[in-house]
Amino acid sequence: MIRTIVLLAVLAAAWPSAAARAADVGIKIANFTFSPQRLTVKAGTTVTWINEDDIPHTVNASSQAFKSGALDTDQKFSFTFATPGSYQYFCALHPHMTGTIVVEAATGSNTPR
């Protein structure tokens, strides 16, 4: 009985951090591409872009919902998607670099696709 209580307490303490990690996903900027180029997430998910190229890039929403400014090598930019919809974005310095975030309602699993 005591083992069960201790186990439940440990699981309860770990649950919020595991749920928070599930809502955070990343996109690499490398070789003049966003990878993955298209990402589907649940509302409430924070997406973080990291520049792994040797030159600056930006992450700018076509709708102006977010704008990173220039990101040097290894710099990051994060945005939390609260509203369902499709968000196209691009690099203002290299407009051929594009990507899309599709945000679904926050029901069910929060596993990125």
TAFEN-V156620 format. One record per helix or strand. SS is the DSSP state (~ for helix, > for strand). FROM is the first residue (numbers start at 1). TO is the last residue. If there is no record, write none. Layout:
ss=(SS SS)
from=(FROM FROM)
to=(TO TO)
//
This chain:
ss=(~ > > > > > > > > > > >)
from=(2 24 33 38 45 57 60 67 71 76 85 98)
to=(22 30 35 42 51 57 61 67 71 81 90 104)
//
